[in-house]
Every structure is written in structure tokens, then in C-alpha cells.
Amino acid sequence: MKGLVEVIAKSLVDHPEDVVVTEKESNGVVVVELRVAPDDMGKVIGKQGRIAKAIRTVVKAASSTGKKKIVVDILQ
């Protein structure tokens, strides 16, 4: 999932070199943290959070075969 989030985020932002994606797992929950440059935060979140919701939906669909819950956090 880390790679999927990274590809999506890099295609959205103006500074793809500042995109950092980390993946942590605990108690059957995988947390994917996405960090972007402050200037690109609005592009990743989108109007009323539509792009952020779409990213989460794509990740959820891609992980539907697995038994672990995946959470995408967008951090500054």
C-alpha cells in the first residue's frame, strides 16, 4: 500500500521529491502516513476533502483481499 499511496501523491503535487510515505503496523491495523510539502497540502486534500477521501477509497479497494485494516493519515 505504501507504493500505491506514494505514486498517487507524487502525481498530484508540485514537489514530488518532498513526498514521504511511511507504513506502521500494530494490532492488525496498518497505518500509512503521507507527508507532503506545506504548499502541496491543499492539492492532496482537495476541496472539502474529496481527493483525500478518494485516496482512502482506492487504498481500501486495493486492500480488500487482505484481512488487515488500512488507515491513511495525511500529515504536514
PyMOL Python script that loads the backbone (N, CA, C, O; Angstrom):
from pymol import cmd

cmd.read_pdbstr("""\
ATOM      1  N   MET A   1       0.814  -1.193   0.000  1.00  0.00           N
ATOM      2  CA  MET A   1       0.000   0.000   0.000  1.00  0.00           C
ATOM      3  C   MET A   1       0.859   1.259   0.000  1.00  0.00           C
ATOM      4  O   MET A   1       0.464   2.302  -0.522  1.00  0.00           O
ATOM      5  N   LYS A   2       2.035   1.138   0.594  1.00  0.00           N
ATOM      6  CA  LYS A   2       2.939   2.280   0.651  1.00  0.00           C
ATOM      7  C   LYS A   2       3.257   2.790  -0.757  1.00  0.00           C
ATOM      8  O   LYS A   2       3.228   3.995  -1.007  1.00  0.00           O
ATOM      9  N   GLY A   3       3.555   1.883  -1.656  1.00  0.00           N
ATOM     10  CA  GLY A   3       3.887   2.258  -3.019  1.00  0.00           C
ATOM     11  C   GLY A   3       2.714   2.888  -3.758  1.00  0.00           C
ATOM     12  O   GLY A   3       2.893   3.837  -4.522  1.00  0.00           O
ATOM     13  N   LEU A   4       1.528   2.366  -3.532  1.00  0.00           N
ATOM     14  CA  LEU A   4       0.330   2.904  -4.175  1.00  0.00           C
ATOM     15  C   LEU A   4       0.075   4.345  -3.740  1.00  0.00           C
ATOM     16  O   LEU A   4      -0.179   5.212  -4.577  1.00  0.00           O
ATOM     17  N   VAL A   5       0.142   4.599  -2.443  1.00  0.00           N
ATOM     18  CA  VAL A   5      -0.078   5.949  -1.922  1.00  0.00           C
ATOM     19  C   VAL A   5       0.989   6.899  -2.439  1.00  0.00           C
ATOM     20  O   VAL A   5       0.700   8.050  -2.768  1.00  0.00           O
ATOM     21  N   GLU A   6       2.212   6.418  -2.509  1.00  0.00           N
ATOM     22  CA  GLU A   6       3.317   7.258  -2.989  1.00  0.00           C
ATOM     23  C   GLU A   6       3.137   7.656  -4.451  1.00  0.00           C
ATOM     24  O   GLU A   6       3.368   8.811  -4.809  1.00  0.00           O
ATOM     25  N   VAL A   7       2.731   6.725  -5.290  1.00  0.00           N
ATOM     26  CA  VAL A   7       2.518   7.015  -6.709  1.00  0.00           C
ATOM     27  C   VAL A   7       1.378   8.013  -6.888  1.00  0.00           C
ATOM     28  O   VAL A   7       1.487   8.952  -7.676  1.00  0.00           O
ATOM     29  N   ILE A   8       0.297   7.811  -6.164  1.00  0.00           N
ATOM     30  CA  ILE A   8      -0.844   8.732  -6.272  1.00  0.00           C
ATOM     31  C   ILE A   8      -0.445  10.132  -5.824  1.00  0.00           C
ATOM     32  O   ILE A   8      -0.740  11.113  -6.508  1.00  0.00           O
ATOM     33  N   ALA A   9       0.226  10.229  -4.678  1.00  0.00           N
ATOM     34  CA  ALA A   9       0.591  11.531  -4.126  1.00  0.00           C
ATOM     35  C   ALA A   9       1.579  12.268  -5.032  1.00  0.00           C
ATOM     36  O   ALA A   9       1.438  13.471  -5.253  1.00  0.00           O
ATOM     37  N   LYS A  10       2.569  11.560  -5.552  1.00  0.00           N
ATOM     38  CA  LYS A  10       3.568  12.211  -6.411  1.00  0.00           C
ATOM     39  C   LYS A  10       2.959  12.739  -7.697  1.00  0.00           C
ATOM     40  O   LYS A  10       3.461  13.705  -8.272  1.00  0.00           O
ATOM     41  N   SER A  11       1.877  12.113  -8.156  1.00  0.00           N
ATOM     42  CA  SER A  11       1.242  12.589  -9.377  1.00  0.00           C
ATOM     43  C   SER A  11       0.382  13.826  -9.131  1.00  0.00           C
ATOM     44  O   SER A  11       0.027  14.527 -10.079  1.00  0.00           O
ATOM     45  N   LEU A  12       0.043  14.100  -7.876  1.00  0.00           N
ATOM     46  CA  LEU A  12      -0.825  15.225  -7.548  1.00  0.00           C
ATOM     47  C   LEU A  12      -0.072  16.509  -7.207  1.00  0.00           C
ATOM     48  O   LEU A  12      -0.581  17.601  -7.457  1.00  0.00           O
ATOM     49  N   VAL A  13       1.116  16.397  -6.650  1.00  0.00           N
ATOM     50  CA  VAL A  13       1.797  17.552  -6.060  1.00  0.00           C
ATOM     51  C   VAL A  13       2.764  18.227  -7.029  1.00  0.00           C
ATOM     52  O   VAL A  13       3.132  17.669  -8.063  1.00  0.00           O
ATOM     53  N   ASP A  14       3.168  19.460  -6.657  1.00  0.00           N
ATOM     54  CA  ASP A  14       4.159  20.202  -7.434  1.00  0.00           C
ATOM     55  C   ASP A  14       5.586  19.817  -7.055  1.00  0.00           C
ATOM     56  O   ASP A  14       6.504  19.959  -7.863  1.00  0.00           O
ATOM     57  N   HIS A  15       5.776  19.332  -5.830  1.00  0.00           N
ATOM     58  CA  HIS A  15       7.106  18.960  -5.332  1.00  0.00           C
ATOM     59  C   HIS A  15       7.129  17.471  -4.978  1.00  0.00           C
ATOM     60  O   HIS A  15       7.066  17.116  -3.801  1.00  0.00           O
ATOM     61  N   PRO A  16       7.217  16.602  -5.984  1.00  0.00           N
ATOM     62  CA  PRO A  16       7.177  15.157  -5.698  1.00  0.00           C
ATOM     63  C   PRO A  16       8.365  14.663  -4.889  1.00  0.00           C
ATOM     64  O   PRO A  16       8.292  13.601  -4.270  1.00  0.00           O
ATOM     65  N   GLU A  17       9.454  15.416  -4.884  1.00  0.00           N
ATOM     66  CA  GLU A  17      10.623  14.990  -4.100  1.00  0.00           C
ATOM     67  C   GLU A  17      10.384  15.133  -2.604  1.00  0.00           C
ATOM     68  O   GLU A  17      11.117  14.542  -1.810  1.00  0.00           O
ATOM     69  N   ASP A  18       9.378  15.901  -2.198  1.00  0.00           N
ATOM     70  CA  ASP A  18       9.069  16.092  -0.780  1.00  0.00           C
ATOM     71  C   ASP A  18       8.041  15.102  -0.254  1.00  0.00           C
ATOM     72  O   ASP A  18       7.684  15.158   0.923  1.00  0.00           O
ATOM     73  N   VAL A  19       7.562  14.204  -1.091  1.00  0.00           N
ATOM     74  CA  VAL A  19       6.566  13.218  -0.660  1.00  0.00           C
ATOM     75  C   VAL A  19       7.266  12.111   0.123  1.00  0.00           C
ATOM     76  O   VAL A  19       8.213  11.494  -0.366  1.00  0.00           O
ATOM     77  N   VAL A  20       6.791  11.868   1.342  1.00  0.00           N
ATOM     78  CA  VAL A  20       7.343  10.811   2.188  1.00  0.00           C
ATOM     79  C   VAL A  20       6.182   9.949   2.669  1.00  0.00           C
ATOM     80  O   VAL A  20       5.217  10.458   3.239  1.00  0.00           O
ATOM     81  N   VAL A  21       6.279   8.650   2.439  1.00  0.00           N
ATOM     82  CA  VAL A  21       5.239   7.724   2.863  1.00  0.00           C
ATOM     83  C   VAL A  21       5.876   6.694   3.785  1.00  0.00           C
ATOM     84  O   VAL A  21       6.863   6.051   3.429  1.00  0.00           O
ATOM     85  N   THR A  22       5.299   6.546   4.975  1.00  0.00           N
ATOM     86  CA  THR A  22       5.771   5.539   5.920  1.00  0.00           C
ATOM     87  C   THR A  22       4.609   4.618   6.250  1.00  0.00           C
ATOM     88  O   THR A  22       3.442   4.995   6.148  1.00  0.00           O
ATOM     89  N   GLU A  23       4.956   3.409   6.645  1.00  0.00           N
ATOM     90  CA  GLU A  23       3.945   2.408   6.944  1.00  0.00           C
ATOM     91  C   GLU A  23       4.263   1.787   8.292  1.00  0.00           C
ATOM     92  O   GLU A  23       5.374   1.308   8.518  1.00  0.00           O
ATOM     93  N   LYS A  24       3.280   1.796   9.192  1.00  0.00           N
ATOM     94  CA  LYS A  24       3.449   1.218  10.526  1.00  0.00           C
ATOM     95  C   LYS A  24       2.337   0.218  10.756  1.00  0.00           C
ATOM     96  O   LYS A  24       1.226   0.391  10.255  1.00  0.00           O
ATOM     97  N   GLU A  25       2.629  -0.827  11.510  1.00  0.00           N
ATOM     98  CA  GLU A  25       1.616  -1.842  11.785  1.00  0.00           C
ATOM     99  C   GLU A  25       1.557  -2.139  13.276  1.00  0.00           C
ATOM    100  O   GLU A  25       2.583  -2.307  13.935  1.00  0.00           O
ATOM    101  N   SER A  26       0.344  -2.198  13.788  1.00  0.00           N
ATOM    102  CA  SER A  26       0.160  -2.598  15.177  1.00  0.00           C
ATOM    103  C   SER A  26      -1.254  -3.130  15.365  1.00  0.00           C
ATOM    104  O   SER A  26      -2.220  -2.524  14.899  1.00  0.00           O
ATOM    105  N   ASN A  27      -1.370  -4.240  16.035  1.00  0.00           N
ATOM    106  CA  ASN A  27      -2.651  -4.867  16.354  1.00  0.00           C
ATOM    107  C   ASN A  27      -3.526  -5.113  15.131  1.00  0.00           C
ATOM    108  O   ASN A  27      -4.739  -4.913  15.191  1.00  0.00           O
ATOM    109  N   GLY A  28      -2.935  -5.541  14.035  1.00  0.00           N
ATOM    110  CA  GLY A  28      -3.693  -5.849  12.833  1.00  0.00           C
ATOM    111  C   GLY A  28      -4.136  -4.640  12.035  1.00  0.00           C
ATOM    112  O   GLY A  28      -4.890  -4.784  11.073  1.00  0.00           O
ATOM    113  N   VAL A  29      -3.687  -3.451  12.411  1.00  0.00           N
ATOM    114  CA  VAL A  29      -4.030  -2.221  11.694  1.00  0.00           C
ATOM    115  C   VAL A  29      -2.754  -1.654  11.080  1.00  0.00           C
ATOM    116  O   VAL A  29      -1.757  -1.451  11.772  1.00  0.00           O
ATOM    117  N   VAL A  30      -2.798  -1.405   9.788  1.00  0.00           N
ATOM    118  CA  VAL A  30      -1.660  -0.814   9.095  1.00  0.00           C
ATOM    119  C   VAL A  30      -1.961   0.672   8.892  1.00  0.00           C
ATOM    120  O   VAL A  30      -2.977   1.031   8.296  1.00  0.00           O
ATOM    121  N   VAL A  31      -1.074   1.529   9.391  1.00  0.00           N
ATOM    122  CA  VAL A  31      -1.238   2.970   9.253  1.00  0.00           C
ATOM    123  C   VAL A  31      -0.228   3.458   8.216  1.00  0.00           C
ATOM    124  O   VAL A  31       0.982   3.310   8.388  1.00  0.00           O
ATOM    125  N   VAL A  32      -0.748   4.037   7.144  1.00  0.00           N
ATOM    126  CA  VAL A  32       0.093   4.605   6.090  1.00  0.00           C
ATOM    127  C   VAL A  32       0.073   6.115   6.284  1.00  0.00           C
ATOM    128  O   VAL A  32      -0.972   6.754   6.164  1.00  0.00           O
ATOM    129  N   GLU A  33       1.238   6.679   6.585  1.00  0.00           N
ATOM    130  CA  GLU A  33       1.349   8.123   6.820  1.00  0.00           C
ATOM    131  C   GLU A  33       1.923   8.794   5.581  1.00  0.00           C
ATOM    132  O   GLU A  33       2.970   8.397   5.069  1.00  0.00           O
ATOM    133  N   LEU A  34       1.222   9.812   5.111  1.00  0.00           N
ATOM    134  CA  LEU A  34       1.640  10.560   3.924  1.00  0.00           C
ATOM    135  C   LEU A  34       2.023  11.967   4.345  1.00  0.00           C
ATOM    136  O   LEU A  34       1.223  12.688   4.942  1.00  0.00           O
ATOM    137  N   ARG A  35       3.255  12.352   4.030  1.00  0.00           N
ATOM    138  CA  ARG A  35       3.733  13.705   4.326  1.00  0.00           C
ATOM    139  C   ARG A  35       4.088  14.380   3.008  1.00  0.00           C
ATOM    140  O   ARG A  35       4.765  13.801   2.157  1.00  0.00           O
ATOM    141  N   VAL A  36       3.616  15.618   2.855  1.00  0.00           N
ATOM    142  CA  VAL A  36       3.910  16.402   1.655  1.00  0.00           C
ATOM    143  C   VAL A  36       4.373  17.784   2.080  1.00  0.00           C
ATOM    144  O   VAL A  36       4.264  18.155   3.248  1.00  0.00           O
ATOM    145  N   ALA A  37       4.892  18.544   1.118  1.00  0.00           N
ATOM    146  CA  ALA A  37       5.311  19.917   1.390  1.00  0.00           C
ATOM    147  C   ALA A  37       4.084  20.744   1.782  1.00  0.00           C
ATOM    148  O   ALA A  37       2.981  20.473   1.307  1.00  0.00           O
ATOM    149  N   PRO A  38       4.268  21.742   2.638  1.00  0.00           N
ATOM    150  CA  PRO A  38       3.127  22.575   3.061  1.00  0.00           C
ATOM    151  C   PRO A  38       2.375  23.219   1.898  1.00  0.00           C
ATOM    152  O   PRO A  38       1.160  23.404   1.976  1.00  0.00           O
ATOM    153  N   ASP A  39       3.080  23.559   0.827  1.00  0.00           N
ATOM    154  CA  ASP A  39       2.433  24.166  -0.340  1.00  0.00           C
ATOM    155  C   ASP A  39       1.508  23.182  -1.064  1.00  0.00           C
ATOM    156  O   ASP A  39       0.544  23.589  -1.712  1.00  0.00           O
ATOM    157  N   ASP A  40       1.805  21.901  -0.951  1.00  0.00           N
ATOM    158  CA  ASP A  40       1.047  20.877  -1.662  1.00  0.00           C
ATOM    159  C   ASP A  40      -0.077  20.269  -0.835  1.00  0.00           C
ATOM    160  O   ASP A  40      -0.798  19.399  -1.325  1.00  0.00           O
ATOM    161  N   MET A  41      -0.238  20.703   0.391  1.00  0.00           N
ATOM    162  CA  MET A  41      -1.234  20.106   1.272  1.00  0.00           C
ATOM    163  C   MET A  41      -2.649  20.222   0.683  1.00  0.00           C
ATOM    164  O   MET A  41      -3.418  19.262   0.728  1.00  0.00           O
ATOM    165  N   GLY A  42      -2.983  21.372   0.143  1.00  0.00           N
ATOM    166  CA  GLY A  42      -4.310  21.569  -0.429  1.00  0.00           C
ATOM    167  C   GLY A  42      -4.572  20.687  -1.636  1.00  0.00           C
ATOM    168  O   GLY A  42      -5.710  20.283  -1.876  1.00  0.00           O
ATOM    169  N   LYS A  43      -3.538  20.387  -2.392  1.00  0.00           N
ATOM    170  CA  LYS A  43      -3.694  19.542  -3.577  1.00  0.00           C
ATOM    171  C   LYS A  43      -3.955  18.095  -3.200  1.00  0.00           C
ATOM    172  O   LYS A  43      -4.659  17.384  -3.916  1.00  0.00           O
ATOM    173  N   VAL A  44      -3.398  17.654  -2.090  1.00  0.00           N
ATOM    174  CA  VAL A  44      -3.599  16.278  -1.649  1.00  0.00           C
ATOM    175  C   VAL A  44      -4.945  16.130  -0.945  1.00  0.00           C
ATOM    176  O   VAL A  44      -5.580  15.080  -1.039  1.00  0.00           O
ATOM    177  N   ILE A  45      -5.379  17.165  -0.247  1.00  0.00           N
ATOM    178  CA  ILE A  45      -6.655  17.090   0.464  1.00  0.00           C
ATOM    179  C   ILE A  45      -7.816  17.384  -0.481  1.00  0.00           C
ATOM    180  O   ILE A  45      -8.829  16.685  -0.450  1.00  0.00           O
ATOM    181  N   GLY A  46      -7.684  18.397  -1.311  1.00  0.00           N
ATOM    182  CA  GLY A  46      -8.738  18.740  -2.260  1.00  0.00           C
ATOM    183  C   GLY A  46      -9.857  19.534  -1.619  1.00  0.00           C
ATOM    184  O   GLY A  46      -9.891  19.704  -0.400  1.00  0.00           O
ATOM    185  N   LYS A  47     -10.767  20.016  -2.438  1.00  0.00           N
ATOM    186  CA  LYS A  47     -11.902  20.788  -1.928  1.00  0.00           C
ATOM    187  C   LYS A  47     -12.806  19.874  -1.116  1.00  0.00           C
ATOM    188  O   LYS A  47     -13.242  18.823  -1.586  1.00  0.00           O
ATOM    189  N   GLN A  48     -13.073  20.293   0.099  1.00  0.00           N
ATOM    190  CA  GLN A  48     -13.917  19.561   1.040  1.00  0.00           C
ATOM    191  C   GLN A  48     -13.408  18.139   1.271  1.00  0.00           C
ATOM    192  O   GLN A  48     -14.189  17.252   1.616  1.00  0.00           O
ATOM    193  N   GLY A  49     -12.105  17.916   1.083  1.00  0.00           N
ATOM    194  CA  GLY A  49     -11.503  16.619   1.369  1.00  0.00           C
ATOM    195  C   GLY A  49     -11.791  15.541   0.345  1.00  0.00           C
ATOM    196  O   GLY A  49     -11.634  14.355   0.635  1.00  0.00           O
ATOM    197  N   ARG A  50     -12.209  15.930  -0.842  1.00  0.00           N
ATOM    198  CA  ARG A  50     -12.594  14.941  -1.855  1.00  0.00           C
ATOM    199  C   ARG A  50     -11.430  14.087  -2.326  1.00  0.00           C
ATOM    200  O   ARG A  50     -11.586  12.878  -2.500  1.00  0.00           O
ATOM    201  N   ILE A  51     -10.266  14.688  -2.535  1.00  0.00           N
ATOM    202  CA  ILE A  51      -9.121  13.913  -3.026  1.00  0.00           C
ATOM    203  C   ILE A  51      -8.603  12.986  -1.928  1.00  0.00           C
ATOM    204  O   ILE A  51      -8.248  11.840  -2.201  1.00  0.00           O
ATOM    205  N   ALA A  52      -8.559  13.474  -0.691  1.00  0.00           N
ATOM    206  CA  ALA A  52      -8.135  12.630   0.421  1.00  0.00           C
ATOM    207  C   ALA A  52      -9.076  11.439   0.564  1.00  0.00           C
ATOM    208  O   ALA A  52      -8.628  10.316   0.794  1.00  0.00           O
ATOM    209  N   LYS A  53     -10.356  11.677   0.431  1.00  0.00           N
ATOM    210  CA  LYS A  53     -11.332  10.595   0.528  1.00  0.00           C
ATOM    211  C   LYS A  53     -11.142   9.607  -0.620  1.00  0.00           C
ATOM    212  O   LYS A  53     -11.266   8.398  -0.423  1.00  0.00           O
ATOM    213  N   ALA A  54     -10.843  10.113  -1.818  1.00  0.00           N
ATOM    214  CA  ALA A  54     -10.625   9.241  -2.971  1.00  0.00           C
ATOM    215  C   ALA A  54      -9.377   8.379  -2.778  1.00  0.00           C
ATOM    216  O   ALA A  54      -9.376   7.200  -3.133  1.00  0.00           O
ATOM    217  N   ILE A  55      -8.324   8.958  -2.221  1.00  0.00           N
ATOM    218  CA  ILE A  55      -7.104   8.187  -1.948  1.00  0.00           C
ATOM    219  C   ILE A  55      -7.421   7.064  -0.974  1.00  0.00           C
ATOM    220  O   ILE A  55      -7.011   5.922  -1.178  1.00  0.00           O
ATOM    221  N   ARG A  56      -8.148   7.388   0.080  1.00  0.00           N
ATOM    222  CA  ARG A  56      -8.518   6.368   1.072  1.00  0.00           C
ATOM    223  C   ARG A  56      -9.394   5.284   0.457  1.00  0.00           C
ATOM    224  O   ARG A  56      -9.257   4.110   0.800  1.00  0.00           O
ATOM    225  N   THR A  57     -10.285   5.663  -0.441  1.00  0.00           N
ATOM    226  CA  THR A  57     -11.166   4.690  -1.100  1.00  0.00           C
ATOM    227  C   THR A  57     -10.372   3.745  -1.988  1.00  0.00           C
ATOM    228  O   THR A  57     -10.621   2.539  -1.991  1.00  0.00           O
ATOM    229  N   VAL A  58      -9.418   4.282  -2.743  1.00  0.00           N
ATOM    230  CA  VAL A  58      -8.586   3.446  -3.615  1.00  0.00           C
ATOM    231  C   VAL A  58      -7.750   2.475  -2.784  1.00  0.00           C
ATOM    232  O   VAL A  58      -7.630   1.303  -3.139  1.00  0.00           O
ATOM    233  N   VAL A  59      -7.177   2.948  -1.694  1.00  0.00           N
ATOM    234  CA  VAL A  59      -6.371   2.076  -0.831  1.00  0.00           C
ATOM    235  C   VAL A  59      -7.244   0.994  -0.208  1.00  0.00           C
ATOM    236  O   VAL A  59      -6.837  -0.164  -0.121  1.00  0.00           O
ATOM    237  N   LYS A  60      -8.434   1.369   0.220  1.00  0.00           N
ATOM    238  CA  LYS A  60      -9.353   0.384   0.809  1.00  0.00           C
ATOM    239  C   LYS A  60      -9.730  -0.683  -0.217  1.00  0.00           C
ATOM    240  O   LYS A  60      -9.775  -1.869   0.108  1.00  0.00           O
ATOM    241  N   ALA A  61      -9.998  -0.266  -1.447  1.00  0.00           N
ATOM    242  CA  ALA A  61     -10.348  -1.219  -2.501  1.00  0.00           C
ATOM    243  C   ALA A  61      -9.177  -2.134  -2.829  1.00  0.00           C
ATOM    244  O   ALA A  61      -9.365  -3.328  -3.060  1.00  0.00           O
ATOM    245  N   ALA A  62      -7.970  -1.579  -2.849  1.00  0.00           N
ATOM    246  CA  ALA A  62      -6.784  -2.379  -3.163  1.00  0.00           C
ATOM    247  C   ALA A  62      -6.464  -3.378  -2.058  1.00  0.00           C
ATOM    248  O   ALA A  62      -5.862  -4.420  -2.318  1.00  0.00           O
ATOM    249  N   SER A  63      -6.861  -3.070  -0.838  1.00  0.00           N
ATOM    250  CA  SER A  63      -6.539  -3.947   0.288  1.00  0.00           C
ATOM    251  C   SER A  63      -7.716  -4.823   0.694  1.00  0.00           C
ATOM    252  O   SER A  63      -7.668  -5.469   1.741  1.00  0.00           O
ATOM    253  N   SER A  64      -8.754  -4.858  -0.101  1.00  0.00           N
ATOM    254  CA  SER A  64      -9.954  -5.598   0.290  1.00  0.00           C
ATOM    255  C   SER A  64      -9.715  -7.101   0.410  1.00  0.00           C
ATOM    256  O   SER A  64     -10.457  -7.788   1.112  1.00  0.00           O
ATOM    257  N   THR A  65      -8.694  -7.616  -0.264  1.00  0.00           N
ATOM    258  CA  THR A  65      -8.425  -9.048  -0.177  1.00  0.00           C
ATOM    259  C   THR A  65      -7.702  -9.413   1.113  1.00  0.00           C
ATOM    260  O   THR A  65      -7.760 -10.561   1.555  1.00  0.00           O
ATOM    261  N   GLY A  66      -7.020  -8.440   1.721  1.00  0.00           N
ATOM    262  CA  GLY A  66      -6.294  -8.706   2.959  1.00  0.00           C
ATOM    263  C   GLY A  66      -7.212  -8.643   4.161  1.00  0.00           C
ATOM    264  O   GLY A  66      -8.325  -8.122   4.082  1.00  0.00           O
ATOM    265  N   LYS A  67      -6.743  -9.172   5.263  1.00  0.00           N
ATOM    266  CA  LYS A  67      -7.537  -9.187   6.486  1.00  0.00           C
ATOM    267  C   LYS A  67      -7.185  -8.040   7.425  1.00  0.00           C
ATOM    268  O   LYS A  67      -7.814  -7.873   8.470  1.00  0.00           O
ATOM    269  N   LYS A  68      -6.186  -7.257   7.055  1.00  0.00           N
ATOM    270  CA  LYS A  68      -5.767  -6.152   7.913  1.00  0.00           C
ATOM    271  C   LYS A  68      -6.484  -4.875   7.514  1.00  0.00           C
ATOM    272  O   LYS A  68      -6.736  -4.632   6.333  1.00  0.00           O
ATOM    273  N   LYS A  69      -6.807  -4.073   8.497  1.00  0.00           N
ATOM    274  CA  LYS A  69      -7.413  -2.773   8.237  1.00  0.00           C
ATOM    275  C   LYS A  69      -6.299  -1.791   7.900  1.00  0.00           C
ATOM    276  O   LYS A  69      -5.253  -1.782   8.550  1.00  0.00           O
ATOM    277  N   ILE A  70      -6.524  -0.969   6.888  1.00  0.00           N
ATOM    278  CA  ILE A  70      -5.512   0.005   6.476  1.00  0.00           C
ATOM    279  C   ILE A  70      -6.087   1.409   6.643  1.00  0.00           C
ATOM    280  O   ILE A  70      -7.188   1.704   6.179  1.00  0.00           O
ATOM    281  N   VAL A  71      -5.316   2.269   7.317  1.00  0.00           N
ATOM    282  CA  VAL A  71      -5.716   3.645   7.568  1.00  0.00           C
ATOM    283  C   VAL A  71      -4.692   4.553   6.901  1.00  0.00           C
ATOM    284  O   VAL A  71      -3.488   4.338   7.041  1.00  0.00           O
ATOM    285  N   VAL A  72      -5.163   5.572   6.172  1.00  0.00           N
ATOM    286  CA  VAL A  72      -4.270   6.531   5.526  1.00  0.00           C
ATOM    287  C   VAL A  72      -4.366   7.849   6.281  1.00  0.00           C
ATOM    288  O   VAL A  72      -5.444   8.439   6.365  1.00  0.00           O
ATOM    289  N   ASP A  73      -3.257   8.314   6.828  1.00  0.00           N
ATOM    290  CA  ASP A  73      -3.176   9.591   7.516  1.00  0.00           C
ATOM    291  C   ASP A  73      -2.365  10.566   6.667  1.00  0.00           C
ATOM    292  O   ASP A  73      -1.286  10.228   6.181  1.00  0.00           O
ATOM    293  N   ILE A  74      -2.890  11.766   6.494  1.00  0.00           N
ATOM    294  CA  ILE A  74      -2.176  12.798   5.746  1.00  0.00           C
ATOM    295  C   ILE A  74      -1.640  13.791   6.757  1.00  0.00           C
ATOM    296  O   ILE A  74      -2.408  14.452   7.457  1.00  0.00           O
ATOM    297  N   LEU A  75      -0.319  13.895   6.834  1.00  0.00           N
ATOM    298  CA  LEU A  75       0.344  14.745   7.823  1.00  0.00           C
ATOM    299  C   LEU A  75       1.118  15.840   7.131  1.00  0.00           C
ATOM    300  O   LEU A  75       1.487  15.721   5.963  1.00  0.00           O
ATOM    301  N   GLN A  76       1.363  16.921   7.874  1.00  0.00           N
ATOM    302  CA  GLN A  76       2.121  18.023   7.318  1.00  0.00           C
ATOM    303  C   GLN A  76       3.560  17.956   7.730  1.00  0.00           C
ATOM    304  O   GLN A  76       4.352  18.817   7.347  1.00  0.00           O
TER     305      GLN A  76
END
""", "prot")
cmd.dss("prot")
cmd.show_as("cartoon", "prot")
cmd.util.cbc("prot")
cmd.orient("prot")
